[in-house]
């Protein structure tokens, strides 16, 4: 083998060694890229799992809170209904008092007896934490007595909401409880109309 041949063999060996180094470097880079890709996928999956878990947790919390609020609102609704029913029953007791037996005659005379006024005042005083006022109306809806406003005969009639209550009572002969309304100070109230039936 001549020196030229040896040189050529050496060049071939050097080229082979160089290619080997390049392939090794490419392999290392592919390994690093693969590891980076796997880490990226894992991070994305972890973020997705956290989001899904948070979403489910939030949905569960909102559902539980809605159920609790519904339970509370139902409880409050029942309490209000029982409260109103109690006031309605109390007004029926007052309307059935024997002192009101001749109330029709008293209204026609334009003079409400002291026992009737006292009964209404006592009723109002015992209920003043929950009742704003008590009114005695004739069969046309005119106010003939009011407490705490005092004795009063009105010739001007009544407002539309009270007129509806009077109409219901006159037509059915039964007690009527109005829908909730707002007064001028934005406070909700209801009216309870109880007929006084003693033959007049």
Rosetta silent file (secondary structure, phi, psi, omega in degrees, C-alpha in Angstrom):
SEQUENCE: XXXXXXXXXXXXXXXXXXXXXXXXXXXXXXXXXXXXXXXXXXXXXXXXXXXXXXXXXXXXXXXXXXXXXXXXXXXXXXXXXXXXXXXXXXXXXXXXXXXXXXXXXXXXXXXXXXXXXXXXXXXXXXXXXXXXXXXXXXXXXXXXXXXXXXXXXXXXXXXXXXXXXXXXXXXXXXXXXXXXXXXXXXXXXXXXXXXXXXXX
SCORE:     score description
SCORE:     0.000 S_00000001
   1 L     0.000  131.233 -179.487    0.000    0.000    0.000 S_00000001
   2 L   -82.419  172.731  177.981    1.414    3.334   -0.971 S_00000001
   3 H   -65.488  -33.046  179.549    1.350    6.474    1.134 S_00000001
   4 H   -65.750  -42.520  178.982   -1.424    7.870   -1.008 S_00000001
   5 H   -62.504  -44.902  178.481   -3.572    4.839   -0.338 S_00000001
   6 H   -58.034  -41.151 -179.152   -2.959    5.111    3.390 S_00000001
   7 H   -62.882  -41.559  179.482   -3.982    8.742    3.247 S_00000001
   8 H   -64.702  -40.019  177.228   -7.176    7.859    1.479 S_00000001
   9 H   -64.091  -40.261  179.881   -8.003    5.225    4.060 S_00000001
  10 H   -64.227  -39.397  178.819   -7.324    7.722    6.807 S_00000001
  11 H   -64.320  -42.654  178.559   -9.645   10.243    5.172 S_00000001
  12 H   -61.522  -42.774  179.393  -12.371    7.624    4.922 S_00000001
  13 H   -64.259  -40.104 -179.958  -11.897    6.709    8.582 S_00000001
  14 H   -65.025  -41.061  179.110  -12.041   10.385    9.582 S_00000001
  15 H   -64.486  -41.938  179.391  -15.223   10.891    7.561 S_00000001
  16 H   -62.121  -42.889  179.484  -16.823    7.825    9.112 S_00000001
  17 H   -64.192  -39.643  179.257  -15.864    9.044   12.577 S_00000001
  18 H   -63.514  -43.831  177.635  -17.308   12.528   11.782 S_00000001
  19 H   -61.883  -37.631  178.995  -20.599   11.052   10.582 S_00000001
  20 H   -62.677  -42.458  178.132  -20.774    8.991   13.742 S_00000001
  21 H   -63.677  -41.096  179.610  -20.416   12.099   15.887 S_00000001
  22 H   -63.601  -44.217  179.248  -23.105   13.908   13.899 S_00000001
  23 H   -62.609  -39.940  179.588  -25.530   10.975   14.234 S_00000001
  24 H   -64.301  -41.299  178.328  -24.826   10.811   17.950 S_00000001
  25 H   -64.549  -43.025  178.333  -25.529   14.523   18.297 S_00000001
  26 H   -61.029  -40.867  178.421  -28.761   14.220   16.333 S_00000001
  27 H   -61.481  -41.332  179.490  -29.787   11.305   18.557 S_00000001
  28 H   -65.580  -41.925  179.503  -29.143   13.373   21.663 S_00000001
  29 H   -63.574  -40.487  177.587  -31.126   16.281   20.258 S_00000001
  30 H   -62.671  -38.087  178.762  -34.036   13.972   19.418 S_00000001
  31 H   -64.404  -43.952  179.433  -33.951   12.618   22.967 S_00000001
  32 H   -64.293  -43.367  178.589  -34.040   16.146   24.394 S_00000001
  33 H   -62.163  -41.641  179.392  -36.903   17.103   22.044 S_00000001
  34 H   -63.467  -43.655  178.999  -38.814   13.954   22.989 S_00000001
  35 H   -62.762  -44.782  179.347  -38.350   14.675   26.696 S_00000001
  36 H   -61.205  -41.373  179.394  -39.459   18.312   26.197 S_00000001
  37 H   -63.479  -45.363 -179.913  -42.507   17.133   24.221 S_00000001
  38 H   -62.124  -43.600  179.482  -43.462   14.619   26.913 S_00000001
  39 H   -62.606  -42.954  179.136  -43.071   17.272   29.655 S_00000001
  40 H   -60.854  -45.304  179.106  -45.182   19.725   27.631 S_00000001
  41 H   -61.732  -42.145  179.965  -47.923   17.123   27.142 S_00000001
  42 H   -63.789  -41.307  179.204  -47.867   16.277   30.861 S_00000001
  43 H   -63.992  -43.911  178.583  -48.122   19.967   31.819 S_00000001
  44 H   -62.118  -44.502  178.055  -51.046   20.472   29.426 S_00000001
  45 H   -61.689  -41.957  179.649  -52.795   17.365   30.785 S_00000001
  46 H   -63.070  -44.576  178.355  -52.211   18.528   34.359 S_00000001
  47 H   -62.045  -41.842  179.790  -53.628   21.980   33.570 S_00000001
  48 H   -64.093  -42.139  178.820  -56.639   20.397   31.862 S_00000001
  49 H   -64.702  -40.365  178.662  -57.265   18.087   34.834 S_00000001
  50 H   -63.422  -43.411 -179.902  -56.999   21.025   37.251 S_00000001
  51 H   -62.999  -46.961 -179.551  -59.469   23.036   35.140 S_00000001
  52 H   -62.242  -43.458  178.850  -61.953   20.157   34.884 S_00000001
  53 H   -62.155  -43.735  179.155  -61.668   19.491   38.632 S_00000001
  54 H   -63.096  -43.206 -179.939  -62.163   23.200   39.408 S_00000001
  55 H   -61.763  -45.439  178.418  -65.144   23.389   37.060 S_00000001
  56 H   -63.999  -40.964  179.700  -66.791   20.351   38.658 S_00000001
  57 H   -63.534  -44.932  179.606  -66.041   21.687   42.139 S_00000001
  58 H   -62.543  -42.041  178.709  -67.499   25.089   41.285 S_00000001
  59 H   -62.057  -42.100  179.284  -70.602   23.464   39.808 S_00000001
  60 H   -63.343  -44.408 -179.649  -71.022   21.334   42.931 S_00000001
  61 H   -63.181  -45.213 -179.933  -70.626   24.367   45.219 S_00000001
  62 H   -62.245  -42.705  179.358  -73.097   26.438   43.179 S_00000001
  63 H   -62.312  -44.282  179.271  -75.629   23.568   43.181 S_00000001
  64 H   -63.157  -42.603  179.203  -75.284   23.130   46.941 S_00000001
  65 H   -65.240  -39.534  177.271  -75.689   26.864   47.542 S_00000001
  66 H   -62.512  -41.534  178.049  -78.755   26.977   45.304 S_00000001
  67 H   -63.820  -41.616  179.292  -80.291   24.088   47.238 S_00000001
  68 H   -64.753  -43.484  178.836  -79.526   25.804   50.546 S_00000001
  69 H   -64.516  -38.469  177.946  -81.007   29.102   49.328 S_00000001
  70 H   -64.417  -42.413  177.438  -84.091   27.289   48.048 S_00000001
  71 H   -61.774  -43.938  179.461  -84.508   25.555   51.416 S_00000001
  72 H   -63.712  -45.199 -178.705  -84.131   28.884   53.237 S_00000001
  73 H   -64.965  -37.959  177.207  -86.578   30.661   50.915 S_00000001
  74 H   -64.965  -39.845  178.616  -89.135   27.852   51.314 S_00000001
  75 H   -64.537  -43.856  178.408  -88.757   28.042   55.082 S_00000001
  76 H   -63.885  -41.907  179.523  -89.202   31.829   55.051 S_00000001
  77 H   -60.116  -44.306  178.564  -92.194   31.490   52.733 S_00000001
  78 H   -63.835  -40.449  179.911  -93.850   28.990   55.086 S_00000001
  79 H   -63.474  -42.833  178.674  -93.134   31.249   58.066 S_00000001
  80 H   -64.518  -42.881  179.563  -94.675   34.258   56.311 S_00000001
  81 H   -61.006  -43.272  178.499  -97.720   32.217   55.279 S_00000001
  82 H   -65.886  -38.967  178.732  -98.217   31.022   58.864 S_00000001
  83 H   -61.786  -47.552 -179.661  -97.731   34.562   60.172 S_00000001
  84 H   -64.448  -40.659  179.387 -100.352   35.974   57.787 S_00000001
  85 H   -62.376  -38.654  178.326 -102.746   33.134   58.579 S_00000001
  86 H   -62.918  -44.824  179.894 -102.394   33.856   62.289 S_00000001
  87 H   -64.711  -37.921  179.024 -103.236   37.551   61.771 S_00000001
  88 H   -64.480  -42.460  178.796 -106.191   36.593   59.577 S_00000001
  89 H   -65.290  -37.979  177.873 -107.547   34.225   62.247 S_00000001
  90 H   -62.652  -40.381 -179.876 -107.119   36.933   64.907 S_00000001
  91 H   -68.149  -31.392  175.625 -109.151   39.371   62.838 S_00000001
  92 H   -65.107  -38.134  178.800 -111.912   36.750   62.485 S_00000001
  93 H   -62.729  -43.469  179.303 -112.040   36.453   66.276 S_00000001
  94 H   -63.801  -44.134 -178.475 -112.456   40.224   66.596 S_00000001
  95 H   -62.834  -27.546  179.749 -115.135   40.288   63.881 S_00000001
  96 L   -87.941    0.935  179.962 -117.088   37.620   65.768 S_00000001
  97 L   -63.392  134.703 -179.838 -117.048   39.581   69.045 S_00000001
  98 H   -57.664  -22.168  179.100 -120.632   40.200   70.352 S_00000001
  99 H   -63.392  -20.205 -178.781 -119.785   43.914   70.676 S_00000001
 100 H   -94.778    9.089 -175.348 -120.016   44.076   66.875 S_00000001
 101 L   -60.143  -36.306 -178.835 -123.533   42.573   66.758 S_00000001
 102 L  -111.722   30.554 -175.675 -125.176   45.932   65.963 S_00000001
 103 H   -62.876  -32.001  177.692 -122.255   47.478   64.089 S_00000001
 104 H   -60.654  -45.308  178.170 -124.449   48.086   61.036 S_00000001
 105 H   -63.773  -39.973  179.655 -126.814   50.267   63.087 S_00000001
 106 H   -62.197  -41.851 -179.484 -123.862   52.106   64.632 S_00000001
 107 H   -66.281  -41.806 -179.836 -122.433   52.878   61.191 S_00000001
 108 H   -64.766  -33.807  177.578 -125.812   54.088   59.916 S_00000001
 109 H   -76.086  -16.695 -178.456 -126.139   56.365   62.950 S_00000001
 110 L    77.925   22.663 -178.417 -122.608   57.658   62.294 S_00000001
 111 L  -141.059  113.813  179.352 -121.537   56.842   65.825 S_00000001
 112 L   -90.003  129.248 -175.400 -119.252   53.936   66.739 S_00000001
 113 L   -66.156  155.949 -179.817 -119.731   52.772   70.326 S_00000001
 114 H   -63.830  -39.155  177.513 -116.954   53.039   72.858 S_00000001
 115 H   -59.875  -38.273  178.616 -116.814   49.235   73.441 S_00000001
 116 H   -66.537  -46.856  179.795 -116.206   48.683   69.711 S_00000001
 117 H   -61.411  -41.516  179.850 -113.517   51.358   69.558 S_00000001
 118 H   -64.145  -41.979  179.046 -111.861   50.000   72.687 S_00000001
 119 H   -59.121  -45.903  179.862 -111.883   46.456   71.284 S_00000001
 120 H   -66.704  -37.712  178.724 -110.194   47.622   68.068 S_00000001
 121 H   -65.713  -44.778  179.295 -107.662   49.712   69.993 S_00000001
 122 H   -63.897  -42.818  177.233 -106.741   46.816   72.288 S_00000001
 123 H   -57.667  -46.255 -178.853 -106.449   44.479   69.294 S_00000001
 124 H   -64.644  -43.087 -178.117 -104.172   46.974   67.558 S_00000001
 125 H   -64.080  -36.761  179.474 -102.004   47.552   70.632 S_00000001
 126 H   -75.011  -16.481 -177.775 -101.444   43.831   71.146 S_00000001
 127 L  -115.101   12.021 -168.555 -100.466   43.451   67.475 S_00000001
 128 L   -64.726  -19.912  177.622  -98.604   46.742   66.951 S_00000001
 129 L   -75.199  -15.377 -177.181  -95.266   45.068   66.252 S_00000001
 130 L  -129.612  -13.250  178.946  -96.721   43.383   63.183 S_00000001
 131 L  -117.969  133.816 -177.115  -99.847   45.369   62.239 S_00000001
 132 L   -80.302  -42.506 -178.797  -99.671   48.958   61.073 S_00000001
 133 L  -163.281  162.791  176.966 -103.307   49.922   61.599 S_00000001
 134 E  -125.795  136.731 -175.347 -106.842   48.591   61.917 S_00000001
 135 E  -129.634  144.043  175.137 -109.785   50.070   59.986 S_00000001
 136 E  -111.138  122.393 -177.323 -113.541   49.656   60.181 S_00000001
 137 E  -117.296  149.841  174.150 -115.303   50.066   56.823 S_00000001
 138 L   -84.070 -177.388 -175.148 -118.949   50.193   55.881 S_00000001
 139 L   -76.754    4.181  172.730 -120.415   48.031   53.110 S_00000001
 140 L  -106.971   -1.273  179.574 -119.510   50.686   50.533 S_00000001
 141 L    91.647    4.562  177.404 -115.863   50.723   51.514 S_00000001
 142 L   -78.977  138.647 -179.603 -115.951   54.012   53.391 S_00000001
 143 E   -79.804  126.052  179.683 -113.775   54.162   56.476 S_00000001
 144 E  -110.710  -16.884  175.868 -115.796   54.806   59.645 S_00000001
 145 E  -158.703  141.807  177.563 -113.090   54.177   62.220 S_00000001
 146 E  -144.760  138.689  174.311 -109.307   53.767   62.161 S_00000001
 147 E  -132.991  128.860   20.390 -106.734   53.188   64.842 S_00000001
 148 L   -89.997    7.925 -179.142 -104.168   54.638   65.487 S_00000001
 149 L   -69.297  -23.054 -179.411 -105.620   57.425   63.313 S_00000001
 150 E    96.566 -176.064 -177.124 -108.612   57.681   65.627 S_00000001
 151 E   -65.690  132.818 -175.715 -112.338   58.055   64.947 S_00000001
 152 L  -160.883  129.995  171.618 -112.968   59.049   61.362 S_00000001
 153 L  -112.223  118.581 -177.145 -115.820   58.905   58.852 S_00000001
 154 L   -99.782  132.174  176.438 -114.582   59.248   55.293 S_00000001
 155 L  -102.767    1.199 -173.279 -116.859   60.474   52.507 S_00000001
 156 L   -97.285    1.586 -178.769 -114.212   60.190   49.803 S_00000001
 157 L    78.145 -157.756 -173.929 -114.216   56.400   49.397 S_00000001
 158 L  -135.736  170.027 -179.584 -111.042   54.321   49.259 S_00000001
 159 L   -73.857  166.697 -174.628 -108.091   53.581   46.987 S_00000001
 160 H   -58.326  -41.168 -176.331 -108.261   50.965   44.245 S_00000001
 161 H   -64.418  -39.634  179.689 -106.423   48.246   46.180 S_00000001
 162 H   -72.060  -34.293  179.495 -108.801   48.441   49.111 S_00000001
 163 H   -62.131  -39.268  177.048 -111.786   48.579   46.781 S_00000001
 164 H   -60.419  -42.907  178.234 -110.774   45.238   45.257 S_00000001
 165 H   -63.027  -43.277  178.562 -110.698   43.709   48.738 S_00000001
 166 H   -61.904  -42.948 -179.624 -114.103   45.120   49.583 S_00000001
 167 H   -60.906  -44.110  178.891 -115.542   43.808   46.329 S_00000001
 168 H   -61.037  -44.621 -177.865 -114.219   40.310   47.002 S_00000001
 169 H   -65.746  -42.913 -178.835 -115.613   40.322   50.535 S_00000001
 170 H   -66.582  -35.813 -179.159 -119.016   41.632   49.449 S_00000001
 171 H   -74.712  -45.417 -173.446 -119.300   39.096   46.613 S_00000001
 172 H   -94.436  -25.651 -174.618 -118.067   36.029   48.493 S_00000001
 173 L    74.218    9.658 -179.061 -118.838   36.929   52.110 S_00000001
 174 L  -112.043  163.353  176.460 -115.438   35.498   52.977 S_00000001
 175 L   -64.123  145.290  178.920 -112.234   36.953   54.282 S_00000001
 176 E  -128.694  130.219  176.534 -109.855   38.308   51.647 S_00000001
 177 E  -110.629  120.407 -175.068 -106.066   38.625   51.934 S_00000001
 178 L   -73.945  166.366  171.406 -104.570   41.003   49.375 S_00000001
 179 L   -71.614  162.608  177.696 -101.379   40.530   47.411 S_00000001
 180 L   -68.391  136.281  177.950  -98.230   42.184   48.717 S_00000001
 181 E  -130.299  166.802  176.398  -97.962   45.877   47.783 S_00000001
 182 E  -108.051  136.911  175.625  -95.429   48.642   48.396 S_00000001
 183 L   -88.177 -172.936 -176.440  -96.275   51.775   50.321 S_00000001
 184 L   -66.666  -16.582  178.093  -94.826   55.241   49.691 S_00000001
 185 L  -101.214   14.065  178.441  -91.726   54.332   51.709 S_00000001
 186 L    66.074   26.888  175.489  -91.116   51.145   49.639 S_00000001
 187 L  -100.029  133.277 -179.882  -92.131   48.853   52.505 S_00000001
 188 E   -75.151  144.475  177.227  -94.184   45.805   51.563 S_00000001
 189 E  -150.450  163.851  172.076  -97.555   45.316   53.204 S_00000001
 190 L  -131.378  155.470  173.770 -100.764   43.314   52.798 S_00000001
 191 L  -109.258  136.867  175.950 -104.361   44.107   53.657 S_00000001
 192 E  -114.387  117.413 -179.935 -106.598   41.585   55.382 S_00000001
 193 E  -104.007  120.703 -178.547 -110.338   42.172   54.854 S_00000001
 194 L  -122.030  119.601 -179.713 -112.602   40.373   57.290 S_00000001
 195 L   -71.138  143.773  174.685 -116.388   40.668   56.983 S_00000001
 196 L  -107.380  107.589 -175.030 -118.390   41.379   60.114 S_00000001
 197 L  -118.192  107.867  177.245 -121.636   39.470   59.732 S_00000001
 198 L  -132.588   37.599  179.079 -124.164   39.768   62.570 S_00000001
 199 L    91.071  -11.598 -179.385 -127.363   39.839   60.596 S_00000001
 200 L  -119.945    0.000    0.000 -126.814   43.418   59.304 S_00000001
